[in-house]
């Protein structure tokens, strides 16, 4: 596939440094975020007239494994078919063989990621935290009950995104998501150490690994502290997680209701509830009643 040429036709506007093969999406040089294998740039959808995110995954590390590249490509393409208001929309996917990059276009959330949003807004009510949590769980329920089941595998507060003007959160960064069959068992180690369930390290896990990560996300939402921040190396985190030592941040939670709910999420896999079960938990009783009231009012 030939490399896309910069679009400099608009002399009065900011020129694109790259356009997609269809000419619909144009990428700017503004970097929105970067990870180990991926960079995210600000981009523009000329068809819809909206700003979007241009995600680039460097395939240099995988070039000797065409099977892995094909699988990554097929899994990202699957994301295009996902339709849920709590999952980041994926508009387009293509492989640039010349540059060795997998590109995909996703929606942009107005307020960035939840980690930075929470740091910016230090005083947030428990009700607001519950609303965010419930939305994340609804997104996970959609992924986990999808056919095939989809496990995110790298859920943390830096890849949950916020539309602050309407109090909406969305799960993003599904580039490491994996599809599993009827057994709902997966086999590969991937993720962010502070959020990884113990069974992930054993390379034998199910979608319940995402529930553990969700529990750690809620812990960070409540304390504004990244779990296991008392550890100064990945090895120390690994040792604590695999030996069942809980993060010190858990002891800082004064509200027993919140602490009990988080402990349910990070329990042993056999005792860990599913996303569907957690959505029915008394923790969300107040929100569920509000939803029912609004529904009743709508038909009054």
C-alpha positions as CSV (number, residue, x, y, z in Angstrom):
1,X,0.0,0.0,0.0
2,X,1.6,3.3,-1.0
3,X,2.2,5.9,1.7
4,X,-0.4,8.5,2.0
5,X,0.7,12.0,0.9
6,X,0.3,15.1,3.0
7,X,-2.8,17.1,2.1
8,X,-1.6,20.7,1.7
9,X,-4.5,21.8,-0.5
10,X,-6.0,24.0,2.2
11,X,-3.4,26.8,2.4
12,X,-5.3,28.7,5.0
13,X,-5.8,25.8,7.4
14,X,-3.5,23.4,9.2
15,X,-2.2,20.9,6.6
16,X,-2.6,17.1,7.3
17,X,0.7,15.2,7.6
18,X,-1.0,12.1,6.4
19,X,-4.4,11.0,5.0
20,X,-6.0,7.5,5.0
21,X,-6.3,5.5,1.8
22,X,-9.9,6.8,1.2
23,X,-9.0,10.4,1.8
24,X,-11.7,10.7,4.4
25,X,-9.5,11.1,7.5
26,X,-6.6,13.5,7.9
27,X,-3.9,13.3,10.6
28,X,-2.4,16.3,12.3
29,X,1.0,16.2,13.9
30,X,-0.5,16.8,17.4
31,X,0.2,13.9,19.6
32,X,-2.7,13.0,22.0
33,X,-1.0,10.1,23.7
34,X,1.7,7.4,23.4
35,X,2.4,4.0,24.7
36,X,4.9,1.2,24.2
37,X,3.6,0.2,20.8
38,X,1.0,2.8,19.9
39,X,0.8,6.6,19.3
40,X,-2.5,8.5,19.1
41,X,-2.8,11.7,17.1
42,X,-5.4,14.3,16.6
43,X,-7.2,13.9,13.3
44,X,-10.2,15.1,11.3
45,X,-13.1,13.2,9.7
46,X,-13.8,15.3,6.6
47,X,-17.0,13.4,5.8
48,X,-18.7,14.0,9.2
49,X,-16.9,17.2,10.0
50,X,-15.7,16.0,13.4
51,X,-12.4,15.6,15.2
52,X,-11.3,12.0,15.7
53,X,-8.2,10.1,17.0
54,X,-5.8,8.5,14.7
55,X,-4.2,5.4,16.4
56,X,-0.9,4.0,15.0
57,X,0.4,0.6,16.2
58,X,4.0,0.0,15.3
59,X,4.3,-3.5,13.9
60,X,8.1,-3.5,13.8
61,X,8.3,-5.8,16.9
62,X,5.9,-8.3,15.3
63,X,7.2,-8.3,11.7
64,X,8.6,-11.8,12.1
65,X,5.2,-13.1,13.2
66,X,2.7,-12.6,10.3
67,X,0.2,-14.8,12.2
68,X,0.2,-12.3,15.1
69,X,-0.1,-9.3,12.7
70,X,-3.1,-11.0,11.0
71,X,-4.7,-11.7,14.4
72,X,-4.1,-8.1,15.6
73,X,-5.6,-6.8,12.4
74,X,-8.7,-9.1,12.6
75,X,-9.3,-8.2,16.3
76,X,-9.1,-4.5,15.7
77,X,-11.5,-4.9,12.7
78,X,-13.9,-6.7,15.1
79,X,-13.9,-3.5,17.2
80,X,-15.6,-1.7,14.3
81,X,-18.6,-3.9,14.7
82,X,-19.0,-3.1,18.4
83,X,-22.0,-1.0,19.2
84,X,-22.3,0.2,22.7
85,X,-22.5,3.7,24.2
86,X,-19.8,2.8,26.8
87,X,-17.3,1.6,24.2
88,X,-15.2,3.9,22.1
89,X,-16.4,3.9,18.5
90,X,-13.9,2.6,15.9
91,X,-14.5,4.1,12.5
92,X,-11.9,2.6,10.2
93,X,-8.9,0.2,10.2
94,X,-6.2,-0.4,7.7
95,X,-2.7,-1.7,7.4
96,X,0.1,0.4,6.0
97,X,2.6,-2.3,4.9
98,X,5.2,0.2,3.7
99,X,5.5,1.9,7.0
100,X,4.8,-1.3,9.0
101,X,1.9,0.3,10.9
102,X,-1.6,-0.7,11.7
103,X,-3.9,2.4,11.7
104,X,-7.3,2.8,13.2
105,X,-9.6,5.8,13.6
106,X,-11.6,6.2,16.8
107,X,-13.8,8.8,18.4
108,X,-12.4,11.4,20.7
109,X,-13.8,12.0,24.2
110,X,-13.8,15.7,25.1
111,X,-12.2,15.5,28.6
112,X,-9.4,13.0,28.1
113,X,-8.8,9.9,30.2
114,X,-10.4,9.2,33.6
115,X,-7.0,9.2,35.5
116,X,-6.2,12.8,34.5
117,X,-9.9,13.9,34.8
118,X,-10.0,12.6,38.4
119,X,-6.8,14.3,39.3
120,X,-8.1,17.5,38.0
121,X,-11.4,17.2,39.9
122,X,-10.3,16.2,43.4
123,X,-13.7,16.6,45.1
124,X,-16.2,14.2,43.5
125,X,-19.2,12.7,45.2
126,X,-19.6,9.0,45.8
127,X,-22.7,9.1,43.7
128,X,-20.6,10.4,40.7
129,X,-18.0,7.7,41.2
130,X,-20.8,5.1,41.3
131,X,-22.2,6.5,38.0
132,X,-18.8,6.2,36.3
133,X,-18.3,2.7,37.7
134,X,-21.7,1.5,36.5
135,X,-21.0,2.8,33.0
136,X,-17.7,0.9,32.9
137,X,-19.4,-2.3,34.1
138,X,-22.1,-1.9,31.4
139,X,-19.4,-1.6,28.8
140,X,-17.7,-4.8,30.2
141,X,-21.0,-6.6,30.3
142,X,-21.4,-5.9,26.6
143,X,-17.9,-7.2,25.8
144,X,-18.1,-10.3,28.0
145,X,-21.6,-11.3,26.7
146,X,-20.6,-10.7,23.1
147,X,-20.3,-13.7,20.8
148,X,-17.4,-14.4,20.8
149,X,-16.6,-13.2,24.3
150,X,-14.2,-10.3,24.3
151,X,-11.7,-9.8,27.2
152,X,-10.2,-6.3,27.3
153,X,-7.0,-7.4,29.2
154,X,-5.6,-3.9,29.8
155,X,-8.4,-2.0,31.6
156,X,-7.1,0.9,33.7
157,X,-8.0,4.5,34.4
158,X,-5.8,5.8,31.6
159,X,-7.8,4.0,28.9
160,X,-11.3,4.9,30.2
161,X,-12.3,8.1,28.6
162,X,-14.6,10.9,29.7
163,X,-17.1,13.2,28.1
164,X,-17.2,15.6,31.1
165,X,-20.0,17.7,29.8
166,X,-22.5,14.9,30.1
167,X,-20.8,12.7,32.8
168,X,-20.2,9.9,30.4
169,X,-17.3,7.4,30.5
170,X,-16.2,5.0,27.7
171,X,-13.9,2.1,27.6
172,X,-11.1,2.5,25.0
173,X,-7.7,1.1,24.0
174,X,-9.1,-2.3,22.9
175,X,-6.0,-3.0,20.9
176,X,-5.0,-5.7,23.3
177,X,-8.4,-7.2,23.6
178,X,-8.8,-10.9,22.7
179,X,-11.6,-13.0,21.5
180,X,-12.2,-16.3,23.3
181,X,-14.4,-19.3,22.4
182,X,-17.0,-21.2,24.4
183,X,-14.4,-22.1,27.1
184,X,-13.9,-18.3,27.8
185,X,-10.3,-19.1,28.6
186,X,-7.3,-17.1,27.2
187,X,-3.6,-17.8,27.3
188,X,-1.1,-14.9,27.1
189,X,0.4,-12.4,29.5
190,X,-0.5,-8.8,28.7
191,X,-1.6,-5.7,30.5
192,X,-0.6,-3.1,33.1
193,X,1.0,-4.7,36.1
194,X,-0.8,-2.7,38.8
195,X,-4.2,-3.8,37.3
196,X,-3.4,-7.3,36.3
197,X,-5.3,-10.1,38.0
198,X,-3.1,-12.9,39.5
199,X,-4.4,-15.5,37.1
200,X,-3.2,-13.3,34.1
201,X,0.4,-14.1,35.2
202,X,-0.4,-17.8,35.1
203,X,-1.6,-17.4,31.5
204,X,-4.9,-19.1,32.2
205,X,-7.8,-16.7,32.7
206,X,-11.3,-15.7,31.7
207,X,-13.2,-12.4,31.3
208,X,-13.2,-12.2,35.1
209,X,-9.7,-10.8,34.8
210,X,-11.3,-7.6,33.6
211,X,-13.5,-7.5,36.7
212,X,-10.3,-7.5,38.9
213,X,-8.9,-4.7,36.8
214,X,-12.2,-2.8,37.2
215,X,-11.9,-3.2,41.0
216,X,-8.4,-1.6,40.8
217,X,-9.9,1.2,38.6
218,X,-12.5,1.9,41.3
219,X,-9.8,1.9,43.9
220,X,-7.9,4.6,41.9
221,X,-11.1,6.6,41.4
222,X,-11.8,6.7,45.1
223,X,-8.2,7.3,46.4
224,X,-6.7,9.1,43.4
225,X,-3.8,6.7,43.9
226,X,-2.5,4.1,41.5
227,X,-2.7,0.7,43.1
228,X,0.6,-0.7,44.5
229,X,2.2,2.8,44.2
230,X,4.2,1.7,47.3
231,X,6.2,-0.7,45.1
232,X,9.1,0.8,43.1
233,X,9.4,-2.0,40.6
234,X,7.3,-4.3,38.4
235,X,8.9,-7.3,40.1
236,X,7.7,-6.2,43.5
237,X,4.2,-5.6,42.2
238,X,4.2,-9.1,40.6
239,X,5.3,-10.7,43.9
240,X,2.5,-8.9,45.9
241,X,-0.2,-9.7,43.4
242,X,0.7,-13.4,42.9
243,X,1.0,-13.9,46.7
244,X,-2.4,-12.3,47.4
245,X,-1.1,-9.1,49.1
246,X,-3.7,-6.3,48.5
247,X,-2.5,-2.7,47.6
248,X,-2.0,-0.4,50.6
249,X,-4.5,2.1,49.0
250,X,-7.3,-0.3,50.0
251,X,-6.6,0.5,53.7
252,X,-7.2,4.2,53.0
253,X,-10.9,3.7,52.1
254,X,-13.0,4.7,55.1
255,X,-16.4,3.9,53.5
256,X,-17.1,0.2,54.3
257,X,-19.6,-0.1,51.4
258,X,-17.0,1.0,48.9
259,X,-14.3,-1.2,50.4
260,X,-16.5,-4.3,50.4
261,X,-17.5,-3.8,46.8
262,X,-13.9,-3.4,45.7
263,X,-12.9,-6.6,47.6
264,X,-15.6,-8.5,45.7
265,X,-14.1,-7.4,42.4
266,X,-10.5,-8.4,43.4
267,X,-11.4,-11.7,45.1
268,X,-10.2,-15.1,43.9
269,X,-11.6,-15.8,40.4
270,X,-14.1,-18.4,41.6
271,X,-15.5,-15.9,44.1
272,X,-15.4,-13.0,41.7
273,X,-18.8,-11.8,40.3
274,X,-19.5,-11.2,36.6
275,X,-20.2,-7.7,35.3
276,X,-23.9,-8.6,35.1
277,X,-23.9,-9.7,38.7
278,X,-22.1,-6.6,39.9
279,X,-24.6,-4.3,38.1
280,X,-27.3,-5.9,40.4
281,X,-25.3,-5.3,43.5
282,X,-26.7,-3.2,46.3
283,X,-23.8,-0.8,45.7
284,X,-25.8,0.6,42.8
285,X,-29.2,0.5,44.5
286,X,-29.5,4.3,44.7
287,X,-28.6,4.7,41.0
288,X,-30.9,1.8,39.9
289,X,-33.8,3.4,41.7
290,X,-33.1,6.8,40.0
291,X,-33.1,5.0,36.6
292,X,-36.4,3.4,37.4
293,X,-37.9,6.8,38.6
294,X,-36.7,8.5,35.4
295,X,-38.2,5.6,33.3
296,X,-41.5,5.9,35.2
297,X,-41.6,9.7,34.7
298,X,-41.0,9.3,31.0
299,X,-44.2,7.3,30.7
300,X,-46.2,9.4,33.1
